[in-house]
Amino acid sequence: MKIRRVQFVCFVVLLGLALSFVALSSALAAQPNIGVLIYKYDDTYISTVRNALNNALSGKASVSMQDGKGDQATQNDQLDVMIEKKVDGFIVNMVDAQAAAGILEKIREANIPVVFFNREPDLNVFKIYDRACFIGTNAVDAGKMQGDIIARLWSQHPEYDLNRDGRCQYVLFKGEPDNPEAIARSEWSVKQAVTNGVNMEQIGQTFVCNWDTALAQQAMESALAANEGKIELVIANNDSMAMGAVAALSNVGYNLEGGNKFIPVVGVDATDQAVDAINRGIMSATVKQDGTAMGDAVSAVILNMIAGKAPLEGTTCQFDGSGIAVRIPYAPYVGK
Ligand code: CA
């Protein structure tokens, strides 16, 4: 009798182990494959999103991520390979947002759900396919937030008006010429500052620096050489370019930690480097794009779509008026 009970207990334990093994292996087998196409790895904000994606999808999906290296042709090839491998879902960060229609057509033909994020295609292209959505930000909001920050800085620091003419002489660094975010940030940062009562006056032409630190540093060096003592504010579409401007300024004795000559610099993204620069007092402010919130939202939505659920089920996201786009809000960052 006693032996029987031991045998029975052993049987139950073994059965339990066997069942949990089956459950584990079926969970692994059921994990979807998600193809992730990134416009380029060498982008600070996108790196934050990539980390968040990897964290959020860990244990829930197997992820193959590819670096488009800023080249749309490369990204097209990466898409073709993943379609052939029959991934279960796509996450796409377009190199060139204007090429989205072609990408979406291929994904539609393969009948794979897709979430586009960050670089915003014309939302009309989404009409051809109902297993697709977009998660981005509202580009105008980032610009407006910069404008609000500028107005606050200007009223709090009368000394920033170096020539005491009551106007703010600024230089503007733009991401890319045709990028909708770059266009909206450039326009609305200045418009919003004007709405808030600042008399804005641009020095020179807008510097188009492709979101890039080194290009912005070169442009700022030239601008400083040509307009010594006349520049009172730097507005940049992103923090990478803002950091380039800060580097150029520090080379000529401005914006040094503990220094006494300072020109306000305002960026967008809240990259680690920019947040550090703001905390050290060598940059004024940035607008935070929450990369982690972006990565979490993109992951949750694609998993829902793969599982055949409503895209936003179980999330705090909401579609905007388009019915297919989710906007992750911005927040200002002015230091600790
Ligand atoms: Ca002035």
Boltz pocket constraint, residues with backbone or C-beta under 6 A from the ligand:
constraints:
  - pocket:
      binder: B
      contacts: [[A, 160], [A, 161], [A, 162], [A, 163], [A, 164], [A, 165], [A, 166], [A, 167], [A, 168], [A, 169], [A, 232]]
      max_distance: 6.0
